[in-house]
């Protein structure tokens, strides 16, 4: 699977650790930055670039990191076609993917341990969208808002 990842300085080290893990699982990882630790960087730059990649290719999933998760989540959701949310638990991520066809998982690097992050990522990447009428209807309403 193709996965685009992105992080600011607060999520940088977690992104780097998980990039290698994702590659070992056989995923094609596209790193949209930051490519070096820079305490003065801005999450907007990396989240927007990565979200555009996800929006342009339905075969790409996104995993974005920042300290609280809020900044990259807000940024990503400004891009048409992005459905991003902050992962809290594996169950919540499973629900978001199955019901809302989540295409970007956001990780709050300051508040989420690596083991829990791995669990959430595994669920995010393996859970299919249910495609039930009510969920499709709701997603269409979201698409209508983007026009």
VOGU-3710 file (C-alpha; in Angstrom, 3 decimals, decimal comma):
1> xxxxxxxxxx> 0,000/0,000/0,000  1,156/3,560/-0,664  1,283/5,701/2,451  2,233/9,356/2,596  3,606/10,508/5,947  4,292/13,991/7,246  5,358/15,582/10,517  6,527/18,791/12,072  9,284/18,900/14,681  7,071/17,563/17,477
11> xxxxxxxxxx> 6,158/14,486/15,456  9,432/14,133/13,573  11,104/11,375/15,608  7,954/9,262/15,852  7,448/9,599/12,083  11,020/8,510/11,444  10,686/5,446/13,707  7,396/4,412/12,152  8,576/5,005/8,575  11,063/2,173/8,888
21> xxxxxxxxxx> 8,436/-0,083/10,520  5,934/0,607/7,705  8,563/-0,162/5,077  9,415/-3,461/6,798  5,701/-4,352/6,564  6,001/-3,935/2,789  4,342/-0,554/2,347  5,590/2,068/-0,089  6,203/5,105/2,117  6,253/8,606/0,662
31> xxxxxxxxxx> 7,776/11,047/3,145  6,470/14,597/2,660  8,666/15,989/5,384  10,017/17,343/7,379  13,168/15,478/6,405  15,242/16,828/9,282  14,466/17,976/12,784  13,804/21,727/12,738  12,303/23,219/15,878  11,096/26,273/13,931
41> xxxxxxxxxx> 9,187/24,419/11,196  5,443/24,773/10,623  3,099/21,776/10,501  1,002/23,500/7,834  3,758/23,130/5,238  4,026/19,362/5,596  0,380/18,507/6,265  -0,880/20,492/3,279  1,658/18,959/0,880  0,878/15,440/2,074
51> xxxxxxxxxx> -2,896/15,997/2,085  -2,765/17,157/-1,524  -1,013/13,903/-2,426  -3,743/11,861/-0,728  -6,497/13,916/-2,377  -4,979/13,400/-5,833  -4,581/9,613/-5,587  -7,280/7,422/-4,034  -4,744/4,628/-3,610  -2,691/6,646/-1,120
61> xxxxxxxxxx> -3,445/6,741/2,601  -2,009/9,416/4,884  -0,510/9,298/8,354  0,385/12,714/9,754  2,095/13,607/13,032  2,320/16,732/15,176  2,431/17,393/18,898  -1,281/17,596/19,693  -2,559/16,290/16,367  -4,830/19,294/16,056
71> xxxxxxxxxx> -2,682/21,381/13,728  -2,159/18,761/11,046  -5,763/17,590/11,351  -7,136/21,085/10,816  -4,753/21,676/7,917  -5,476/18,367/6,191  -9,231/18,805/6,455  -8,997/22,091/4,536  -8,055/20,090/1,426  -10,995/18,932/-0,687
81> xxxxxxxxxx> -11,479/15,183/-0,411  -9,594/14,700/2,838  -11,218/12,972/5,781  -8,687/13,213/8,612  -9,101/12,612/12,314  -6,886/12,243/15,332  -6,518/8,627/16,389  -7,310/8,033/20,038  -7,824/4,271/20,356  -7,798/1,349/17,958
91> xxxxxxxxxx> -11,590/1,050/18,325  -12,148/4,716/17,474  -9,873/4,466/14,426  -11,691/1,332/13,266  -15,030/3,125/13,558  -13,754/6,226/11,739  -12,380/4,135/8,874  -15,392/1,827/8,576  -18,056/4,535/8,865  -16,387/7,715/7,583
101> xxxxxxxxxx> -13,918/6,265/5,066  -11,031/7,976/6,851  -8,133/8,570/4,460  -5,740/10,377/6,821  -4,899/9,175/10,309  -3,485/11,897/12,541  -1,251/11,040/15,469  -0,795/13,292/18,514  2,891/12,534/19,011  3,135/14,195/22,431
111> xxxxxxxxxx> 0,316/12,081/23,868  0,461/8,709/22,126  2,914/5,897/22,811  4,505/4,023/19,940  2,776/0,705/20,699  -0,657/2,326/20,605  0,279/4,212/17,433  1,239/0,943/15,743  -2,087/-0,628/16,754  -4,014/2,331/15,365
121> xxxxxxxxxx> -2,047/2,318/12,122  -2,607/-1,409/11,612  -6,359/-0,938/12,103  -6,395/2,155/9,870  -4,687/0,320/7,029  -6,700/-2,915/7,293  -10,257/-1,771/8,021  -12,480/-1,454/4,950  -15,134/1,217/4,488  -18,536/-0,380/5,176
131> xxxxxxxxxx> -20,207/1,466/2,318  -23,616/1,329/3,975  -26,196/3,715/2,529  -26,270/5,962/5,593  -22,493/6,382/5,523  -22,410/7,028/1,793  -25,203/9,598/2,218  -23,289/11,411/4,941  -20,073/11,454/2,959  -21,947/12,874/-0,022
141> xxxxxxx> -23,212/15,699/2,190  -19,601/16,427/3,154  -18,577/16,430/-0,516  -21,422/18,873/-1,221  -20,008/21,223/1,422  -16,674/21,213/-0,391  -18,156/22,658/-3,589
//
